[in-house]
Amino acid sequence: MSSWKDPEIAGVRALLASRQPAPGAPAPTYVERRAAMDAFGELGSLPPGCLHEPLSANAVKCERIVPAGALDGRSLLYLHGGAYVGGSPRSHRPLVARLADAARATAIVADYRLGPEHPGPAALDDALAVYRWMLDEGAEPERLVVAGDSAGGGLTLALALALKHEALPQPAGLFVISPWADLTQSHETYRSKAGDDPMIAKDRLDESAAAYLGGLDPRDWRASPVFGDFAGVAPMLIQVGSEEALLGDSLMVAERAGHARVEVRLEVWPEMIHVWHAFGGQLNAARRAIAVAGGWMDEKLCG
């Protein structure tokens, strides 16, 4: 049993442990998992004066989040996590609102299609459609950051690769939290961190990958951007926890993007777990990580 220097992360771990299903209980359905994620999002609070509203972008359902301090012309496209089978603007509203507030930007959260109902690359097609819509609506690429967590982090990287293929302009930056960038789950950390990660299990990710991929090759860059060519993509900030099974995905992305001469800033936060940013009410480390990311995005959007 590991001991933690940060007492707050120990408290979050205890909270997560208390919510684990009883041994032998049936696995939740996709409908139940999605409802639970949305309920978690509804529990969080938004920064004072932050507004949100639904919208449609090239027939993709989205949500616009406008913090009180948003500057004219600054945009954030956010792609939520949920292993490509769950998540929504509702589940991630508090997290996106805090990030948008830190970046002083208006956020668009894409409610992209999920597996198994919509196999890949449906999520990427939707992300690309929303990006095109934002450009058509007057968003300037040099004042636009694309961000995402977990599967949404992988989708953010895949979108950057798709922009290359479509000869569309890159955004000012890519910010990814704990990205799931390799749907083959090949890195050693899926095994070496299995005992320390309270949220991610390889067998569950294998199931989610199969549900989303359909007939898509898991080594196709549209599903696993770690196998793509990062040359020419936007600068990126990667934040990942040291206790994640997904740690290896971030290490591989940073290595391969750096090898392609992309500006990469990789931050491994000690003792932190998968997308710890979502626990802003409990973790000072979550608030600090958001502030750091906000400073990085602010710098890119001012460039």
C-alpha positions as CSV (number, residue, x, y, z in Angstrom):
1,M,0.0,0.0,0.0
2,S,1.5,3.3,-1.0
3,S,1.4,6.3,1.3
4,W,0.8,9.8,-0.1
5,K,2.5,13.0,0.9
6,D,-0.5,15.0,-0.3
7,P,-3.4,14.4,2.2
8,E,-5.9,15.8,-0.3
9,I,-5.2,13.1,-2.9
10,A,-5.5,10.5,-0.2
11,G,-9.0,11.9,0.5
12,V,-10.0,11.7,-3.2
13,R,-8.7,8.1,-3.4
14,A,-10.9,7.2,-0.4
15,L,-13.9,8.9,-2.1
16,L,-13.3,6.9,-5.3
17,A,-12.9,3.7,-3.4
18,S,-16.2,4.2,-1.6
19,R,-17.9,4.4,-5.0
20,Q,-16.6,1.2,-6.4
21,P,-19.3,-1.4,-7.1
22,A,-19.5,-4.4,-4.9
23,P,-17.5,-7.5,-5.8
24,G,-19.4,-9.6,-8.3
25,A,-21.8,-6.8,-9.2
26,P,-22.7,-6.6,-12.9
27,A,-20.8,-4.0,-14.9
28,P,-22.8,-0.8,-15.5
29,T,-24.3,-0.3,-18.9
30,Y,-23.3,2.5,-21.2
31,V,-26.5,4.3,-20.3
32,E,-25.7,4.0,-16.6
33,R,-22.1,5.1,-17.1
34,R,-23.1,8.1,-19.1
35,A,-25.7,9.1,-16.5
36,A,-23.2,8.8,-13.7
37,M,-20.7,11.0,-15.5
38,D,-23.3,13.6,-16.2
39,A,-24.4,13.5,-12.5
40,F,-20.8,14.1,-11.4
41,G,-20.6,17.2,-13.6
42,E,-23.8,18.5,-12.3
43,L,-22.4,18.4,-8.7
44,G,-19.6,20.9,-9.6
45,S,-19.9,24.7,-9.4
46,L,-19.0,27.2,-12.1
47,P,-16.9,30.4,-11.7
48,P,-19.0,33.4,-10.7
49,G,-20.7,35.0,-13.7
50,C,-20.0,32.1,-16.1
51,L,-22.8,31.4,-18.6
52,H,-23.5,28.4,-20.7
53,E,-25.9,27.7,-23.6
54,P,-26.6,25.0,-26.2
55,L,-25.7,25.5,-29.8
56,S,-25.3,23.5,-33.0
57,A,-22.1,23.6,-35.1
58,N,-22.3,21.9,-38.5
59,A,-25.1,19.7,-37.1
60,V,-23.0,18.7,-34.1
61,K,-24.5,19.4,-30.7
62,C,-22.3,21.6,-28.6
63,E,-22.3,23.9,-25.6
64,R,-20.9,27.3,-25.4
65,I,-19.4,28.4,-22.0
66,V,-18.6,32.1,-21.5
67,P,-16.7,33.1,-18.3
68,A,-17.1,36.6,-17.0
69,G,-13.6,37.6,-18.0
70,A,-13.6,36.2,-21.5
71,L,-11.7,38.4,-24.0
72,D,-13.2,39.1,-27.4
73,G,-11.8,36.8,-30.1
74,R,-10.3,34.2,-27.7
75,S,-11.7,30.7,-28.3
76,L,-11.3,27.2,-26.7
77,L,-12.5,24.1,-28.4
78,Y,-12.9,21.4,-25.7
79,L,-13.2,17.7,-26.4
80,H,-14.4,15.8,-23.3
81,G,-13.2,12.5,-22.0
82,G,-15.1,9.3,-21.4
83,A,-13.3,6.5,-23.2
84,Y,-15.2,7.3,-26.4
85,V,-18.3,5.7,-24.9
86,G,-19.3,8.3,-22.4
87,G,-19.0,11.9,-21.4
88,S,-20.8,15.0,-22.6
89,P,-20.7,18.8,-22.1
90,R,-22.8,18.3,-18.9
91,S,-20.2,15.9,-17.4
92,H,-17.4,18.3,-18.1
93,R,-19.0,21.7,-17.6
94,P,-17.3,22.6,-14.3
95,L,-13.9,21.6,-15.6
96,V,-14.2,23.4,-18.9
97,A,-15.6,26.5,-17.2
98,R,-12.6,26.7,-14.9
99,L,-10.2,26.2,-17.8
100,A,-12.0,28.8,-20.0
101,D,-11.9,31.2,-17.0
102,A,-8.2,30.6,-16.6
103,A,-7.5,31.2,-20.3
104,R,-10.0,34.1,-20.5
105,A,-11.6,32.5,-23.5
106,T,-15.0,31.4,-24.7
107,A,-15.3,27.6,-24.9
108,I,-17.1,25.4,-27.3
109,V,-17.6,21.9,-25.9
110,A,-18.4,19.3,-28.7
111,D,-21.0,16.7,-27.9
112,Y,-19.4,14.3,-30.4
113,R,-20.9,10.9,-31.2
114,L,-19.9,8.0,-29.1
115,G,-19.4,4.3,-29.5
116,P,-20.6,1.6,-29.8
117,E,-23.6,3.4,-31.5
118,H,-21.3,5.4,-33.7
119,P,-17.9,3.7,-34.4
120,G,-14.7,5.5,-35.1
121,P,-13.8,7.8,-36.7
122,A,-17.2,9.4,-35.9
123,A,-15.8,11.3,-32.9
124,L,-13.0,12.8,-35.1
125,D,-15.4,13.6,-37.9
126,D,-17.5,15.6,-35.4
127,A,-14.5,17.4,-33.9
128,L,-13.3,18.4,-37.4
129,A,-16.8,19.6,-38.3
130,V,-16.9,21.8,-35.1
131,Y,-13.5,23.2,-35.8
132,R,-14.5,24.1,-39.4
133,W,-17.6,25.8,-38.0
134,M,-15.6,27.9,-35.6
135,L,-13.4,29.1,-38.4
136,D,-16.4,29.8,-40.6
137,E,-17.9,31.8,-37.7
138,G,-14.8,34.0,-37.6
139,A,-12.5,32.3,-35.0
140,E,-8.9,33.1,-35.8
141,P,-6.6,30.0,-35.5
142,E,-3.9,32.1,-33.8
143,R,-6.5,32.9,-31.1
144,L,-7.8,29.4,-30.7
145,V,-6.7,26.6,-28.5
146,V,-7.9,23.0,-28.7
147,A,-8.0,21.0,-25.4
148,G,-9.3,17.8,-24.1
149,D,-8.9,15.1,-21.4
150,S,-8.4,11.3,-21.6
151,A,-10.1,10.2,-24.8
152,G,-10.8,13.8,-25.5
153,G,-7.0,14.4,-25.2
154,G,-6.3,11.7,-27.8
155,L,-9.1,13.2,-29.9
156,T,-7.4,16.6,-29.6
157,L,-4.2,15.2,-31.0
158,A,-6.0,13.3,-33.7
159,L,-7.7,16.5,-34.7
160,A,-4.4,18.3,-35.1
161,L,-3.3,15.5,-37.4
162,A,-6.6,15.7,-39.4
163,L,-6.0,19.4,-39.9
164,K,-2.8,18.6,-41.6
165,H,-4.5,16.1,-43.9
166,E,-7.2,18.6,-44.7
167,A,-4.8,21.5,-45.2
168,L,-6.5,23.6,-42.5
169,P,-4.7,25.9,-40.2
170,Q,-3.4,24.7,-36.9
171,P,-4.7,26.3,-33.7
172,A,-2.4,28.4,-31.5
173,G,-1.9,25.4,-29.1
174,L,-3.0,22.0,-28.0
175,F,-3.6,21.3,-24.3
176,V,-4.1,17.7,-23.3
177,I,-4.8,16.2,-19.9
178,S,-4.0,12.5,-19.4
179,P,-4.5,11.8,-23.1
180,W,-5.6,8.3,-24.2
181,A,-3.5,8.4,-27.4
182,D,-2.8,4.7,-28.0
183,L,-5.9,2.4,-28.2
184,T,-3.6,-0.6,-28.3
185,Q,-2.6,0.0,-24.7
186,S,0.9,-0.9,-25.5
187,H,3.0,1.0,-22.9
188,E,4.4,-0.7,-19.8
189,T,2.6,1.7,-17.5
190,Y,-0.7,0.0,-18.2
191,R,0.8,-2.8,-16.1
192,S,3.3,-1.1,-13.8
193,K,0.8,1.5,-12.6
194,A,-2.2,-0.9,-12.4
195,G,-2.0,-1.2,-8.6
196,D,-1.7,2.6,-8.1
197,D,-4.4,3.9,-10.6
198,P,-7.8,4.0,-8.8
199,M,-9.7,4.9,-12.0
200,I,-8.3,3.2,-15.1
201,A,-8.1,-0.5,-15.7
202,K,-6.6,-1.9,-18.9
203,D,-9.4,-4.5,-19.3
204,R,-12.0,-1.8,-19.2
205,L,-10.1,0.3,-21.7
206,D,-9.8,-2.7,-24.0
207,E,-13.6,-3.0,-23.9
208,S,-14.1,0.7,-24.6
209,A,-11.6,0.6,-27.4
210,A,-13.4,-2.3,-29.1
211,A,-16.7,-0.6,-28.6
212,Y,-15.5,2.6,-30.3
213,L,-13.2,1.2,-33.0
214,G,-15.7,-1.0,-34.8
215,G,-13.7,-2.0,-37.9
216,L,-11.1,0.8,-37.5
217,D,-7.5,-0.4,-37.0
218,P,-6.4,0.5,-33.5
219,R,-3.0,1.6,-34.9
220,D,-4.8,4.0,-37.3
221,W,-3.7,7.6,-36.3
222,R,-7.4,8.6,-36.4
223,A,-7.9,6.4,-33.3
224,S,-4.4,6.3,-31.9
225,P,-2.7,9.5,-32.8
226,V,0.6,8.3,-31.1
227,F,1.1,6.4,-34.4
228,G,0.7,9.6,-36.5
229,D,3.3,12.1,-37.9
230,F,3.3,15.1,-35.6
231,A,5.5,17.3,-37.9
232,G,4.0,20.7,-38.3
233,V,1.3,20.4,-35.6
234,A,0.6,23.2,-33.0
235,P,2.6,23.5,-29.8
236,M,1.4,21.3,-27.1
237,L,1.1,21.2,-23.3
238,I,0.6,17.7,-21.7
239,Q,-0.3,17.3,-18.1
240,V,-0.5,13.8,-16.7
241,G,-0.4,12.3,-13.2
242,S,2.5,10.1,-12.1
243,E,0.0,7.4,-10.8
244,E,-1.8,6.8,-14.1
245,A,-1.9,3.7,-16.2
246,L,-2.1,6.2,-19.1
247,L,1.2,7.8,-18.1
248,G,3.0,6.0,-20.9
249,D,0.7,7.5,-23.6
250,S,1.8,11.0,-22.6
251,L,5.5,9.9,-22.5
252,M,5.1,8.5,-26.1
253,V,3.3,11.5,-27.4
254,A,5.9,13.9,-26.0
255,E,8.8,11.8,-27.4
256,R,7.3,11.4,-30.9
257,A,6.1,15.0,-31.1
258,G,9.5,16.3,-29.9
259,H,11.3,14.0,-32.4
260,A,9.1,15.8,-35.1
261,R,10.4,19.1,-33.8
262,V,7.1,20.2,-32.3
263,E,7.2,22.4,-29.2
264,V,6.2,20.2,-26.4
265,R,5.9,20.9,-22.7
266,L,5.3,17.7,-20.7
267,E,4.3,18.0,-17.0
268,V,4.2,14.8,-14.8
269,W,2.4,15.8,-11.6
270,P,3.6,13.6,-8.7
271,E,1.0,11.5,-6.9
272,M,-1.8,12.7,-9.2
273,I,-4.4,10.4,-10.8
274,H,-6.3,10.4,-14.0
275,V,-7.7,13.9,-14.9
276,W,-7.2,15.1,-11.3
277,H,-8.2,18.6,-12.6
278,A,-11.9,17.4,-12.3
279,F,-11.5,17.4,-8.5
280,G,-11.0,21.2,-8.2
281,G,-13.2,21.3,-5.1
282,Q,-11.1,18.8,-3.2
283,L,-7.5,19.2,-4.6
284,N,-5.3,22.2,-4.5
285,A,-3.2,20.4,-7.1
286,A,-6.1,20.5,-9.5
287,R,-6.5,24.2,-9.0
288,R,-2.8,24.8,-9.5
289,A,-2.7,22.6,-12.6
290,I,-5.6,24.6,-14.1
291,A,-3.9,27.9,-13.3
292,V,-0.7,26.7,-14.9
293,A,-2.6,25.5,-18.0
294,G,-4.4,28.8,-18.1
295,G,-1.1,30.7,-18.1
296,W,0.2,28.6,-21.0
297,M,-3.0,29.1,-23.0
298,D,-3.0,32.8,-22.2
299,E,0.6,33.0,-23.6
300,K,-0.3,31.2,-26.8
301,L,-3.5,33.2,-27.3
302,C,-1.5,36.4,-26.9
303,G,1.1,35.3,-29.4
